[in-house]
Amino acid sequence: MGKRDVIVRFVIASAVWLTAAAVIGKEIGGRPGEVVVAVAVLLLMAVAWATFMPNARLFGKVVGVGTTPLPMVAITFDDGPSPEWTPGVLDALRDAGARATFFALGRQVRAHPDIARRIVEEGHELASHGDDHSLLVFAGPRAIVHQFRAAETALGEAVGGRASKLFRAPHGFRNPFVSAIAGQQGYRMVGWHGAVFDTARPGVDAIVARCRSVLRPGAILLLHDGDGSGRGGDRRQTVEAVPHILASARERGLEPVTVSQLAEELRPEKRTVLKAAGFALVVAALVLLVSQRYSLQVIADVFTEADPVFVLAALLANLGSVAAKSLIWKAAIDAVPADANGGRLDVPVRDVVPPIFIGFLLNTVLIARLGEVARVSVLRRKLVARGQAVPVSTLVGTLVTEQILSGIMLVGVLVGVVAFTPVPQQAVRLLAVLSGVVLFIGLVAAGIEIAIRIQRRRMVPTADYVERWWHLLGISFTSTMRALREGQAIFGRPRLLAWGLVMAAVSWVMQLAGIYWALKAYGIDEGLGAAGVVFLASNLVQLFPITPGNLGVFQGATAGGLSVLYPVSSDLALTFSIGLQLIEAALGVGIGFVFLSLEGLSVAELRRQVEDEADEAT
């Protein structure tokens, strides 16, 4: 079972758990029922943290995050030994006089026992990474015991009793049985620091820089000298990075040692407990605050009161909205000249759709609006793999163009809603605010464009096109205009421009339809005007992302608008707003995770890749 399958199963299991808790809580009723729902949510959060965080101690002790008074670090390598890559790593360690720990797979040791023997003969530590890199989240005790014993037999046959009793779970994913069985088998669990993600092959310099960012006394670095999938992944960049990582450690006065040596001196960080206590207090305070205005039963109602027919209709409408959005971006890309002879870029829809969903995913789960940058990064990765070296600035330009077309039609759709449906006067004022924001951005952008043109005429150098462009509305003004010049070709192609505008209108209308059907799903029958109010409020707050997915802010805007402007109770309005966000996020997050997995990346890997590219550009 791969990472994608594990995550999908966990999400499904979580949905079943929350639904069951909601039904039980509703049956119990009153404050006790609310407590059941709240406890179920908190338990799910705790289990998710303990399952997917490699240093979490909820399921048992872990050699992981800690401090030491001695200048020591542990550099570790997973998924080997590999005849292609492990010898190069060992050569670098030998030349530097450094020690490391290799968390080996049983199947790899059986295939290459000579490399395993070399590891221990040269003074390094050989430890267990399981037998075949099976993920253990849904494994039962028998399967987990097999992973320990099969790997231990392979290591024992190769190096005798010289293997260490350390275990690192593949990907760091665990369930409660793993730590318990590890203790029964005499093993200690091991985690790691930071996020290097050398398997994504971000480049030698990026790997070295990421390691430097976490190099400090007590750090445990995670690298890879093999491919856990068994498909023979390329680890050349890791091998080339090792000498530089070792040099960086020595420059900081740090001595690379084995995990067992480091563990003897490692002390848990006291502030970890304080952070956990602080987080618990904040959660408790928020629950108490919310419960003063809303019944916690609204969480149960999200699952128990929704009409499945209208929920399905809303999901399909949102899927249609995303499909139309991908066609807007494709229209902007199709207009870009591919060469000086007038040829155009030939980017199929199948290459545009995955970056769209991955972008939605990152905008949902992260605070900063990295989704737009990620879209460019993923699409460019696909094009480079096909031998099309399209400048990043050009792709950024097409993205800016797509957003401009969407912005124009957003105002148009909102004006149409206000003109042809009964909407409260307060909503009209909100529309005026939104239009003013869009107009202000347009005027400032136009002013900067004029200033840049004047600078060019005076031969004054201009700034680079990327200036950490997600810091303000996801795009900085200077970079917007620089990027727009690279992707504005659609404005010279009337047919493509018209098609882009039509698809932008379709995208917004489908989103509006999804909101209307979501209202119907929760029994709110206030007409298209209410859907327009929610549509307006949700798009207004999305201009200023504050929390991951704007969670909380989205509810405040949409539920507040409904309960103030219409005869809808606060509890029902909040139930609807939570349900609406789940409906809108379901496709972006679910399908986004699938596409991200197919790209061979994780959320953290893509975030790091995006930030590295932006840093290099600045």
Beta strands, then each sheet from edge to edge (+ up, - down):
strand 1: 62-63
strand 2: 66-67
strand 3: 72-78
strand 4: 101-104
strand 5: 125-128
strand 6: 166-167
strand 7: 188-190
strand 8: 220-224
strand 9: 255-257
strand 10: 267-268
sheet 1: 1+ 7+ 6+
sheet 2: 2+ 10-
sheet 3: 5+ 4+ 3+ 8+
sheet 4: 5+ 4+ 3+ 9+
end
